Amino acid sequence: MIHSDRGSQYASLAFEQCLSKYGLVQTMSRHGNLYDNAPMESFYKSFKVEEVYRQKYQTHEQATRAVADYIERFYNRTRLHSSLGYFSPIEYEKQRLWEISDAE
């Protein structure tokens, strides 16, 4: 799955055909919603600065493992997110579950 904005290069028939050739499905931001891609743009910025620009991957497998490790070990479990009140996503979800169970 590939998510993009509605830029002409992403809405073109050629791009659609290329995705189809590789069995990929495209999702697009909603029309007129400038902030639809903001969370992913923020993630990619963090990912590049905190992981990609600091590494020199020797193989595709090494890069794939590094991406998975960054997301699962660091981004979701350790990294504090300002949009989540400076909790990691895992801690934020735990907190939300506690709030929900306390409310019941």
N, C-alpha and C positions, 0 to 999 in steps of 0.2 A: 504494500500500500504506500502510495506517495501522496502527501498533502502539499498543496501549493496555493498561492494566491491566484487571482484571476488575470495575471499578466498575459499578454497576447502570446508569448512564447509557450506558456503552459496550456493555453486554450486552443492551440493550433491542432489541426488534424494530424500533422506530421508527428507531433509529440504524443498524441493519443494513440496513433498507430505503433509508435516505438514502444510505448508502455504495454500495449496489447501483445506485441511480439514476444515480450518477456513475461507475460502472464501477470502484469502488475495492474492494480486498480488505483485510480486517481480520485482523491477527494479535493474539493476546492473550498476556499473560504466563502462565506456568504457575501452576496453582492452588497457593496456599500459598507461592509463592516471592516474598518481599518484595523481593529484590534483582534480580529479572529486568529491571526497567526502569531500574535505577540508571545504567548507561552512557548511555542516551539522556537521562535527566533531567539528568545532568552536562553532556552536550553542549549541551542547550537552555539551561541556565543560563549556560554560557560564551558561547554564541552571542548570547543576549540582552544580556549585560553588555558583551561585547567588540565587538559589531557593531550590533545593532538599536537599543539605547537611545542610541547615539551618532549615529544618522543620522535624516534626515527624507527619506524617499523620495518623489519627486514622481510617479513612475509605477510601475505594476506591473512593467514591463520593467526599470526601474532597480533595484527591489527584488530581482527574480529574478537579475539579474546580480550584485548585491552578495552574495546568498546563495551563489551558485556560486563567486564569487571568495573569499569567506571560507572556505568548506570546502576548496576545491582549493588555493588559494595560501597561506592562513594556517594553518588548522586542521591540515591534513595535512602541510604541508611545513615550517612554521616553529614553530608553537606547541609548547612542551614539555609533555608529559603526565606527571604524577606516576605514574600507573598503568603507564607504560612506562619507568620508571627515568629520567625527565626527558629522554627522546628525543622527537622528533617522530615521528608514525606512519611517515613515509617512512624516516627514519633507523633506526627500530626494525626495520622490515621488512628493510632492508639488512643490519643487524647479524645478524638471525636467519638470513638467507640465507648470510652468511659463516660463521656457526657451523655450519650444516647442511653446507655444502660442506667445511669443515675436518674435520668428523666422518667424512666419507665417505672 
